[in-house]
Amino acid sequence: MLNRRNRLLLLKLLSLFSVVRGYNILMIGLAQYLASIYILSLDLPLRKVVFDFNLFAIVLASALVIASGYIINNFYDAEKDLINKPRKSMLDRLVSQRFKLTTYFVLNFLAVFAASYVSFRAVFFFSAYIFGIWFYSHKLKRVPFIGNFVSATLAIAPFFAVFVYYKNFEASIFVHAMFLFLLILAREMIKDLENMAGDMAQDYRTIPVLYGTKVSKILISILILLTLLPSILLIYFFDVGYMYLYFIGSIFLLFLFLVMLWKAKTKLHYVGLHNILKFIIIVGVFSILLIDVDLVLNRIL
């Protein structure tokens, strides 16, 4: 049995894990490695990719910056989250704001240190990434649409770092990136509908607060319809192996999403829509394996 002090320490660790959303960071790191193996470095042996310390440093720096980004975002959104996410906020508050800020600076320092192993350009990239996340959390988050656009851009930045490292700029990669970007942008706008109560109370000038839910739904619908374009291109014009099944499934889910979007009225409905998009993104990470199911076995030797 744990004593009171150990239980409190365990709760604080759980709180910090909740703040930095460790499960999201693990998923992003996995996606970076899968993209590197299956899309970006097809001419390299598997072990050379997996045991590439430069790649590991990039993934590690990405994880540290993303974790620090969640911390600074949580710091600025503390009051709003008390309204929108009361249970999660109570868990997050087990760790003091001062400790969160200290952890924020430590993580950013470690991220830049990890990037310095790769190159000066990597240091510049991750320094700019850190600044971008802070500026978004401090200022841009309150600006309608621009805040959503910047948030989606920051979300795909870790993948851009890997693309640049491998210097692979094939058209299919950009089509994949556009698919992911549009999904994330739509998800960000759904979160605004989900968090309207807290946004209104804290004077966040989001699209649903300023223009109403109907305008938000129209814009989200446009984004979802635009997402169909890269899906169709990847199915018919690019060699994605069995991953075409994922894109076909995504199209059906996105049409279901549109139907549910226009019927949605409550926060619970918007949470469900958010989870549909999150599910498509997560399944997409593992679906990278379908590009060539024999690829790993063939490249081990």
C-alpha positions in Angstrom: 0.0 0.0 0.0 1.2 3.5 -0.9 1.4 6.0 1.9 -0.2 9.5 1.6 3.0 11.1 0.4 3.6 8.6 -2.3 -0.1 8.7 -3.4 0.2 12.5 -3.7 3.4 12.2 -5.8 1.7 9.6 -8.0 -1.3 12.0 -8.5 1.0 14.8 -9.4 2.8 12.7 -12.0 -0.5 11.7 -13.4 -1.5 15.4 -13.4 1.6 16.4 -15.3 1.1 13.5 -17.8 -2.5 14.9 -18.3 -1.2 18.4 -18.8 1.4 17.4 -21.5 -1.0 14.8 -23.0 1.6 12.1 -23.1 -0.5 9.8 -25.2 -0.6 12.4 -28.0 3.1 12.8 -27.9 3.7 9.0 -28.1 1.4 8.9 -31.1 3.2 11.8 -32.9 6.6 10.1 -32.3 5.3 6.8 -33.7 3.9 8.7 -36.7 7.2 10.3 -37.3 9.0 7.0 -37.3 6.4 5.2 -39.5 6.5 8.1 -42.0 10.3 7.9 -42.0 10.3 4.2 -42.6 7.4 3.8 -45.1 7.4 7.1 -47.0 10.5 9.2 -46.7 13.5 6.8 -46.8 12.5 3.8 -49.0 16.0 3.5 -50.3 17.6 3.0 -46.8 17.8 -0.2 -44.8 15.3 -0.4 -41.9 18.0 -0.6 -39.2 19.7 2.5 -40.6 16.4 4.4 -40.2 15.4 3.0 -36.8 18.9 3.5 -35.3 19.6 6.8 -36.9 20.5 9.0 -33.9 19.8 12.2 -35.8 16.2 11.0 -36.4 15.9 10.1 -32.8 17.1 13.6 -31.8 14.5 15.2 -34.1 11.7 13.0 -32.7 12.9 13.7 -29.1 13.1 17.5 -29.7 9.6 17.4 -31.2 8.2 15.5 -28.2 9.8 17.9 -25.8 8.6 21.0 -27.6 5.1 19.6 -28.0 5.0 18.8 -24.2 6.1 22.3 -23.4 3.5 23.6 -25.8 0.8 21.8 -23.9 2.1 23.2 -20.7 2.1 26.8 -21.8 -1.3 26.4 -23.4 -2.7 24.9 -20.2 -1.1 27.9 -18.3 -3.0 30.5 -20.4 -6.2 28.5 -20.6 -6.5 27.6 -16.9 -9.5 29.7 -16.2 -11.3 28.7 -19.4 -10.7 25.0 -18.8 -12.4 25.3 -15.4 -15.6 25.9 -17.3 -15.0 23.6 -20.3 -13.2 20.7 -18.7 -13.9 20.9 -14.9 -12.8 17.4 -14.1 -9.6 17.5 -16.1 -8.8 21.0 -14.7 -9.0 19.7 -11.1 -6.5 17.0 -12.0 -4.3 19.5 -13.8 -4.3 21.8 -10.8 -2.5 19.3 -8.6 0.7 20.7 -10.2 1.3 24.3 -9.4 1.5 27.0 -12.1 5.0 27.8 -11.0 6.2 24.2 -11.4 4.5 24.1 -14.8 6.4 27.1 -16.0 9.7 25.8 -14.6 9.0 22.5 -16.5 8.1 24.5 -19.6 11.5 26.2 -19.7 13.4 23.0 -18.9 11.7 21.1 -21.7 12.4 23.8 -24.2 16.1 24.0 -23.2 16.4 20.2 -23.6 14.7 20.3 -27.0 17.1 22.9 -28.3 20.0 20.9 -26.8 18.7 17.7 -28.6 18.3 19.6 -31.9 21.9 21.0 -31.6 23.2 17.4 -32.1 21.6 17.4 -35.6 22.5 20.8 -37.0 22.3 24.6 -36.6 19.3 24.6 -38.9 17.5 22.1 -36.6 18.2 24.5 -33.6 16.8 27.4 -35.6 13.7 25.3 -36.6 12.9 24.2 -33.1 13.6 27.6 -31.6 11.1 29.1 -34.1 8.7 26.3 -33.3 8.9 27.1 -29.5 8.3 30.8 -30.2 5.4 29.9 -32.5 3.6 27.8 -29.9 4.1 30.5 -27.2 2.9 33.3 -29.6 -0.2 31.2 -30.5 -1.0 30.4 -26.9 -0.5 34.0 -25.7 -2.0 36.0 -28.6 -3.2 34.2 -31.8 -5.5 31.7 -30.0 -8.0 34.5 -29.5 -8.0 35.6 -33.1 -10.8 33.9 -35.2 -9.7 31.5 -37.9 -6.1 32.7 -37.9 -5.7 31.0 -34.5 -7.2 27.8 -35.9 -5.0 27.9 -39.0 -1.8 28.5 -36.9 -2.7 25.7 -34.5 -3.1 23.2 -37.4 0.2 24.4 -38.9 2.0 23.9 -35.6 0.4 20.4 -35.3 2.0 19.2 -38.5 5.4 21.0 -38.0 7.1 17.9 -36.4 6.4 16.0 -39.7 7.9 18.9 -41.7 11.1 18.6 -39.7 11.4 14.9 -40.7 10.6 15.7 -44.3 13.4 18.3 -44.4 15.8 15.9 -42.7 15.3 13.3 -45.5 15.1 16.0 -48.2 12.1 14.1 -49.7 9.6 16.4 -51.3 7.7 14.1 -53.6 4.1 15.2 -54.5 2.5 12.3 -52.6 4.0 13.6 -49.4 2.4 17.0 -49.8 -0.9 15.4 -50.6 -0.7 13.3 -47.4 0.2 16.5 -45.5 -2.7 18.4 -47.0 -5.1 15.6 -46.0 -3.8 15.7 -42.4 -3.7 19.5 -42.2 -7.4 19.8 -43.3 -8.5 17.2 -40.8 -6.6 18.9 -38.0 -8.0 22.3 -39.0 -11.6 21.0 -39.0 -10.9 19.4 -35.6 -9.6 22.7 -34.2 -12.8 24.4 -35.4 -15.0 21.7 -33.8 -13.1 22.3 -30.5 -14.3 25.9 -30.7 -17.9 24.7 -30.9 -17.2 22.3 -28.0 -15.7 25.0 -25.8 -18.1 27.9 -26.5 -19.1 28.4 -22.9 -15.6 28.9 -21.6 -14.6 31.0 -24.7 -17.5 33.4 -24.1 -16.8 33.7 -20.4 -13.1 34.5 -21.0 -13.7 36.7 -24.1 -12.1 34.4 -26.6 -13.0 35.8 -30.1 -13.6 32.5 -31.8 -15.7 32.0 -34.9 -18.8 30.5 -33.1 -18.6 33.2 -30.5 -18.4 36.0 -33.0 -20.5 34.7 -35.9 -22.6 31.9 -34.5 -22.7 28.1 -34.8 -24.2 28.1 -38.3 -21.2 30.0 -39.8 -18.8 27.6 -38.0 -20.7 24.6 -39.4 -20.5 26.0 -42.9 -16.7 26.5 -42.6 -16.2 23.1 -41.1 -18.3 21.5 -43.9 -16.1 23.2 -46.5 -13.0 21.9 -44.9 -14.4 18.4 -44.8 -15.3 18.5 -48.5 -11.9 19.8 -49.3 -10.4 16.9 -47.4 -12.1 14.6 -49.9 -9.8 16.0 -52.7 -6.5 14.6 -51.3 -8.3 11.4 -50.3 -9.4 10.8 -53.9 -6.0 11.8 -55.3 -4.2 9.3 -53.0 -6.6 6.6 -54.0 -6.5 7.0 -57.8 -3.2 8.8 -58.6 -0.6 7.7 -56.1 0.7 4.3 -55.1 -0.3 4.0 -51.4 -0.6 0.2 -51.4 -3.4 -1.1 -49.2 -3.7 2.3 -47.5 -6.3 3.1 -50.1 -8.7 1.2 -47.9 -8.1 3.7 -45.1 -8.9 6.6 -47.4 -12.1 4.9 -48.7 -13.1 4.3 -45.1 -12.3 7.9 -44.2 -14.5 9.2 -47.0 -17.5 7.3 -45.6 -16.7 8.5 -42.0 -16.4 12.1 -43.2 -19.8 12.0 -44.9 -21.3 10.6 -41.7 -19.5 13.4 -39.9 -21.2 16.0 -42.1 -24.6 14.6 -41.4 -24.0 14.5 -37.6 -22.5 18.0 -37.7 -25.7 19.6 -39.0 -27.7 17.7 -36.4 -25.4 18.6 -33.5 -26.7 21.0 -30.9 -25.1 20.2 -27.6 -21.5 20.0 -26.3 -21.8 16.2 -26.1 -22.6 16.2 -29.8 -19.5 18.2 -30.6 -17.4 16.0 -28.4 -18.6 13.0 -30.5 -17.7 14.8 -33.7 -14.3 15.7 -32.3 -13.7 12.1 -31.5 -14.6 11.0 -35.0 -11.9 13.2 -36.5 -9.4 12.1 -33.8 -10.2 8.5 -34.6 -9.6 9.1 -38.3 -6.2 10.7 -37.5 -5.1 7.9 -35.1 -6.1 5.1 -37.5 -4.3 7.0 -40.2 -1.0 6.7 -38.3 -1.3 2.9 -38.1 -2.6 2.7 -41.7 0.9 3.8 -42.9 1.8 0.2 -42.3 -0.6 -0.7 -45.2 1.5 1.1 -47.8 3.6 -2.0 -48.1 3.0 -4.8 -45.6 6.2 -6.6 -46.6 8.4 -3.6 -46.6 9.9 -4.0 -43.1 10.6 -7.7 -43.6 12.3 -7.0 -46.9 14.5 -4.2 -45.5 15.7 -5.9 -42.3 18.5 -7.7 -44.2 
